[in-house]
C-alpha cells in the first residue's frame, strides 16, 4: 500500500498525531454534520449476537489486527455515512436479527468524535445497548471526552488494552510505549465520569504476548483505579486467520498463545 492508503508509521510514532492524520482522511463535514467512512455493516456472533458497523481508520498499527487489510490500517476504502445513516443501518440489522446490542468495530470509533456522540444520542432513544470498542487513547488524553460519553445511557465502553505493560504495548503497536499509560488513564477517566466498572466500563486485554507476571502486575494497576476492574477483564488472544498470520510474519511477532479460527489453541505459530 502507498503511504496515502495506509499512513505507514515509524517505530515509536505518536498515536495522537496519527489520529489527526487519520481524521483528515476518514471524516468530512456535510451541512455541519460529521460523516465517517465505514467499510461495512453486518450481523455478528460476538456478545451473543450484535449489529456491527466497521469504521475505517485507526490510530494504532497493531501487529495482530484482524481488520488491517480492510479497515484499520487503510484510509481510503469504504463509504461515508452520517450518524443518522449509520443509525438506520444498524437498527435495520437489529430489527431483522432480533439483537439487543450494536457496536462500532474495525477501526477506532473515537477518532470521529462528533459522529460518535451523535450516534450515541440517537441510540439513547432506544432500549438497545451500544458497545463502544476503543483503545481508549483519545479518552485517556481528554477527560472531557469521557464525560461526554458517560452522559449517554445506552453506552458500555470496552477499553482494549494492547498488552499488559509499556513494553508489550510497543511490541504490539510500535507506538511510543508511554501511551500504554494513556489506555489505563481512559479507564480512570471513564470511572471518574460516572460509568460503573464491570457494568458500563470494563477492560479487555490482549494476552497473546504476555507473561503471567506481567498480567498480575496489570491486574494490580487496574485494581488501583477501581477494585472491580480486575474482576471483569475480557481476555483477548490472537485468532490465526490467514491474513493475520501474514501480518504477524511481516512484523516478526510470535504469540505465546493463539487460536485457530475453529477455536483450537496453538501454543506457537
N, C-alpha and C positions, 0 to 999 in steps of 0.2 A: 504494500500500500504506500501511497505517497504521504508526505507529511500532512497535506491538507486533509486526506481521508482519516488518518489515524492519530494525528498530533503525537507523533513519536516523541519519547521523552529520554532524557539522560538520567543516569543513576543519581539519586539524591534530589530529584525535582521537588518543587513546591506545589502540592496539590491545590492550594488556594489560588495560586496564579494560573494553574491549569484549569481550574473551574471557570475563570473568566474567559479563557480562550475557548473552552467548550461552549459556554453560554452564547458566545457570539455566533456559533455555528448551528446550534440546535434550538434556538429560540428566535422569535420575531414578534413584533407588535403589529397588530391589525386592529384599527379603530380603538386603540388604547388597551387592547386585551393581549396578554402574553400567550402566544401559542408555542407548543413544544413539539419537536419531532418525536414520532412514535415509529417503531418498527412493525408492531402488530398488536392486535387484541385477541385474546384466546381464553379458553377454559382450561383449567389446570387441576391436577390431583392434590397438590400440596394443601395443607390445612384442612384436609377432608373435603376439598372442592372449593375452588376460588376463581373468580374472574380476574384476569391479569392484563394489564396494559404494559407492554415492553417499551420503555423510553430509550431513545438514542443518546449516547454520550455519558461518559463518566469522568471523574476527577482522579481516579486511581488506575493503575495498569497492572492488575493482579495477574500473576503468572499461572493461575489455575482457573481463570474466569470461563464459565460455560458459554457466555454470550459475546466473546471477544470478536468473532467474525461478523456479527450482525448488529450489535447494539452498543456494547460498552466501549470498545476501542475504535469505533468508526464514527464519523460525524455527519456524513452527507447522504446516508441511506434514509429510507423511510418517508414519512409524510407528516405534515403539520396538522395539529388538532388544537382547537381552543379548549378551555376547560369544559365548556358545555358539550362539545362534540365528544370529548373523551368520556365524560359522564354518561352520555347516551349509549356509547359503545359498550361500556362496562355494565350498565344497567340492562341492556338487551341480553347480554350473556347470562347475567344473574337470573333474569326472569325465565329464560329458556331452560336453564340448567337447574334451577331451584336452589342456587347457592345463597349463602348469607354473608359472604365476605368478598371484598375486592382488594386489589393491590396494584402498585406500580413496581416493575422489576426491570431486569435487563441492564439498564444504566443507572445513574444516580438521580433519583427524583428531585432532591432538594436543590439541584442546580437551577431549576426554573421556579423560583420562589413564589412569584405571584400566581403562576399557573397552578402550582401545588396547593396553595392556600385557598384559592377559589374552588378547586376541585373538592377539597375537604369541606368547604362551606356547602357545596351542593349535596354532598353525601350526608351532611348533618340533618338534612330534611328527610332522610330515610331511616330505616331500622337496621341498615347494613353496617358491618364493621369494616373499616378501611385500615389495612395493614400497611404501614409505611416502612418499607425495607430500605435502610440507608446505612452508609458507612459512618454517618454522624459528623463528618469533619466540619461542615458548614454550621451545624447546630452547636458543635463544641466551640467554634470560633465566635459565635454570636448568641449570647443568652437570650436576646430579644426574639430570635428565630424560634427558640424553644418555647418561649411564652406564647408566641403567635400560634404555634402548632397545638399547644396544650388547650387552647380555647375551644377546640373542636371535639365534640362529644363522640364522634364516630371513630376517632383515630386510636390505633395501637401502634406504637413505634418499636420496631425491631432493629436494634443497632448492631450491625455486623462487624465485629472486631477482626482485624486481619492478623491473627496470631495472638500470642499471649504476652509479648514484650516488644520493646523497640526493635530489637534485633530480628525477631521473626517478622514484624511489620515490614521492615526494609527488605528482607529476603523475599517476601511475597509480592510486595508492591513496587519496589525500587524507589519509593518516595523517601524524603528526608525522615529518618527514624523518629525524630521528635514529634511528628504528627500522630504517632500512636497515642500519646497522652491526650491529644485533642479528641480522639474517639471516646476515651474514658470521660473526658470533660463533657461530651454530649450527653452521656447518661446522667451525669451530675446535674447539668442544666435542666434536663427534662424532669428529673425528680424534683428539683427545686421549683420548677414551674408548676408542679402540682400533679404530674402524672404518677399514678400509683405503681410502684415496682411490681413486676410479675403479672399485673393486670392490664396496665396501659403502656408500660415500657419494660423492655427486657433485653438482655444481651444475647447475641449469637456469637460463637467463636469458631473460627477456622482452626482446627486442631491437627490437621494432617501433617504439620511440620513441627509440632510442639512436643516437648518433653513433659513428663509428669511433674517434674519440679517446676517448670515454668507455668504450667497450668495451675498448680497450687498457689504460686505467687500471684497469678492473676486473680484467682478466687479471693485472695486476701485483699487485693486492691479494690475489687468490686464490693466486698463487704464493708470497706471503709466508706464508700459512697453511700450505701444503704445495705444493711444486713440481708435484706430479701433478695438482692440482685444475684448473689452467688447460688441461690436456691432455684433459679429458673433459667439457667443457661441453656440455650439451644445449641447443642454441639454440632458443628458442621465438619464434613470431610469431603475431600476431592472425589468427584464422580468421574471415572475414566472414560468419558465419551471420546471417540477418535480425535475430534478436533481439540479437546482438552489435552490429550496426550501429546498432540502436535505442539501445543503451546508450552507445555511443561518441558518437552525436549529442547525447544528453542531457548527457553530460559534456564536450562540445566537445573531444573528443580526436581527433586526426588522426594515425594511424600513418604513419611513413615507408615502411614495408614491411608489407604484409598479404597474405593469401592467400584466395582464394575457396574455398568448400567442396570444389570439384573439384580443388584444388591449383594452380590457375593464379595466379601472383603479380599483385598490383596495387600500383603504387608509391604511390598515394594513394587515399583514398576519394573 
